[in-house]
Amino acid sequence: MVQIDIPAAFIVSQLLLDVGRDAVQVQAKGPEPIGVKPAVYYRFLFRSVFFAGAVIAPAGIYLLAGWPGWEQIYWTQRVENVVFNWINALIPALFVLSIVCGAYVGHVLGYHWLVTGRGKLLRPTYLTVLAAVSVVVLLNYPSFTLMGTYQQYHHDREAMVPVWENPHQFTVAWVLVMLYFVATFLYLFLKTGKEARQAQGSRNV
């Protein structure tokens, strides 16, 4: 959902840097020339932006287009009325832009911390963001357990259906999205971890 997707891009960017911190620190030794970054910077940047733009964004837009009320936890009716309205039509575009920007900011900030000796800030930062997001979602209970429209959620909840009953094929779509998300994340996570172990091994030689 929107409340998770945007910070998720930031969290994943920093998490990958945390997992691959040995690879970053080994390959980014010494002062960086002004305006020049080592290859490892761009390799991790690509992973962050790729995951944000090719996984989180399309998954979020897919659910937002098909089940707009749930995807944004019934905060506004604008997402259900984007046709022929230039302001409402901006929402999906800004959603994608925010996801990619979140990934970029997470990467730039996390990388800077790692190469300037402040890597200890990395984990508390993304875990704090994760905790804050979880609180926001939980405070909106039972919105994420119900499927329907903005008007139904706020004025006629008896007309809504629990998400696990697969109303309007929602559950099937959500499971497919999550399988795509988890499979891609695990691939990047394991690949990054392998690089970190190799870097650690070369450091110990």
C-alpha positions in Angstrom: 0.0 0.0 0.0 1.1 3.6 -0.5 1.9 4.1 3.1 4.3 1.2 2.9 5.6 1.3 -0.6 7.3 4.7 -0.5 9.3 4.1 2.8 9.9 0.5 1.7 12.1 1.8 -1.1 14.1 3.8 1.4 14.4 0.8 3.7 15.4 -1.7 1.1 18.1 0.7 -0.2 19.6 1.0 3.2 19.2 -2.7 4.1 21.1 -3.7 1.0 23.9 -1.4 2.0 23.9 -2.8 5.5 24.1 -6.3 4.2 26.9 -5.4 1.7 28.8 -3.0 4.0 32.0 -5.0 3.7 31.9 -4.9 -0.1 31.3 -1.1 0.0 34.0 -0.4 2.6 36.6 -2.7 0.9 36.0 -1.3 -2.6 35.6 2.3 -1.6 38.8 2.8 0.3 40.6 6.1 0.3 39.2 9.6 -0.3 36.9 10.0 -3.3 37.9 12.5 -6.0 35.4 15.3 -6.3 32.5 14.3 -8.5 33.8 10.7 -8.9 32.3 7.6 -7.2 33.7 4.1 -7.3 32.0 1.3 -9.2 30.5 -0.1 -6.0 28.5 3.1 -5.5 26.8 2.7 -8.8 26.3 -1.1 -8.4 24.4 -0.6 -5.2 22.6 2.4 -6.6 21.4 0.3 -9.5 20.0 -2.3 -7.2 18.2 0.2 -5.1 16.6 2.1 -8.0 15.9 -1.2 -9.9 14.1 -2.7 -7.0 12.1 0.6 -6.5 11.3 1.1 -10.1 10.9 -2.4 -11.4 9.4 -4.1 -8.3 7.8 -1.8 -5.8 6.5 0.8 -8.2 4.7 -1.5 -10.7 3.4 -3.7 -7.9 2.0 -0.6 -6.1 0.5 0.9 -9.2 -1.1 -2.4 -10.2 -2.9 -2.6 -6.8 -3.7 1.1 -6.9 -5.2 0.9 -10.3 -7.3 -2.2 -9.5 -8.2 -1.6 -5.8 -7.5 2.1 -5.1 -9.3 2.3 -1.8 -7.4 -0.5 -0.2 -4.0 0.4 -1.7 -4.1 3.8 0.0 -6.0 2.7 3.1 -9.1 4.8 2.3 -7.4 8.1 3.0 -8.8 9.9 0.0 -11.4 9.4 -2.7 -9.2 11.1 -5.3 -7.5 7.9 -6.3 -10.8 6.5 -7.4 -11.5 9.4 -9.7 -8.4 10.0 -11.8 -10.0 10.0 -15.3 -10.5 13.5 -16.8 -9.1 15.2 -13.7 -5.5 16.5 -14.1 -5.0 16.9 -10.3 -6.1 13.4 -9.4 -4.3 11.9 -12.4 -1.0 13.2 -10.9 -1.4 10.8 -7.9 -0.1 7.6 -9.7 2.8 9.6 -11.3 3.8 11.2 -8.0 3.5 7.8 -6.3 6.1 6.3 -8.7 8.3 9.3 -8.5 8.2 9.2 -4.6 9.1 5.5 -4.6 12.2 6.0 -6.8 13.2 9.2 -4.9 12.9 7.3 -1.6 15.3 4.6 -2.9 17.8 7.2 -4.1 17.8 9.1 -0.9 18.1 5.9 1.1 21.1 4.9 -1.0 22.9 8.3 -1.0 22.5 8.7 2.8 23.5 5.2 3.6 26.5 5.1 1.3 27.7 8.4 2.8 27.5 7.0 6.3 29.4 3.9 5.4 32.3 5.6 3.7 32.6 8.3 6.4 32.8 6.0 9.4 29.2 6.4 10.5 27.9 3.1 9.3 26.5 2.5 12.8 23.6 4.9 11.9 22.4 2.7 9.1 20.6 0.0 10.9 18.8 2.1 13.5 17.6 4.5 10.7 15.9 1.9 8.5 14.6 0.0 11.5 13.1 3.2 12.9 11.4 3.9 9.6 10.1 0.4 9.5 8.7 0.7 13.0 7.0 4.1 12.2 5.4 2.6 9.0 4.1 -0.3 11.0 2.6 2.0 13.6 0.8 4.1 10.9 -0.7 0.9 9.3 -1.8 -0.6 12.6 -3.4 2.7 13.7 -5.6 2.5 10.6 -7.0 -0.9 11.6 -9.3 -2.3 10.2 -8.8 -0.5 6.9 -6.2 -3.0 5.6 -8.5 -6.0 6.3 -11.5 -4.6 4.2 -12.0 -4.4 0.5 -14.4 -1.8 -1.0 -14.5 1.9 -1.9 -13.7 5.0 0.0 -17.4 5.8 0.4 -18.1 2.3 1.7 -15.3 2.4 4.2 -16.4 5.7 5.7 -20.2 5.4 5.3 -21.2 1.8 4.8 -18.7 -0.7 6.1 -21.3 -3.5 6.1 -21.1 -3.5 2.3 -17.3 -4.3 2.5 -15.8 -7.7 2.4 -12.7 -9.1 4.2 -9.7 -9.1 2.0 -9.0 -12.8 2.6 -12.4 -13.7 1.0 -10.8 -12.6 -2.4 -13.4 -9.8 -3.2 -13.0 -8.6 -6.8 -10.0 -11.1 -7.2 -8.0 -9.0 -4.8 -6.3 -11.7 -2.8 -5.0 -13.5 -5.9 -3.6 -10.3 -7.2 -2.0 -9.5 -3.8 -0.4 -12.9 -3.5 1.1 -12.6 -7.0 2.5 -9.2 -6.2 4.0 -10.5 -3.0 5.6 -13.5 -4.7 7.2 -11.2 -7.2 8.4 -8.8 -4.4 9.8 -11.6 -2.2 11.5 -13.5 -5.0 13.3 -10.4 -6.3 14.2 -9.2 -2.9 15.7 -12.5 -1.8 17.8 -12.6 -5.0 19.2 -9.2 -4.4 19.7 -9.9 -0.7 21.5 -13.1 -1.3 23.6 -11.7 -4.1 24.7 -8.7 -1.9 25.4 -11.0 1.0 27.7 -13.2 -1.2 29.6 -10.1 -2.4 30.1 -9.0 1.2 31.4 -12.4 2.3 33.8 -12.4 -0.7 35.0 -8.9 0.2 35.5 -9.9 3.9 37.5 -12.9 2.7 39.8 -10.8 0.5 40.3 -8.4 3.4 41.4 -11.3 5.7 43.9 -12.7 3.2 
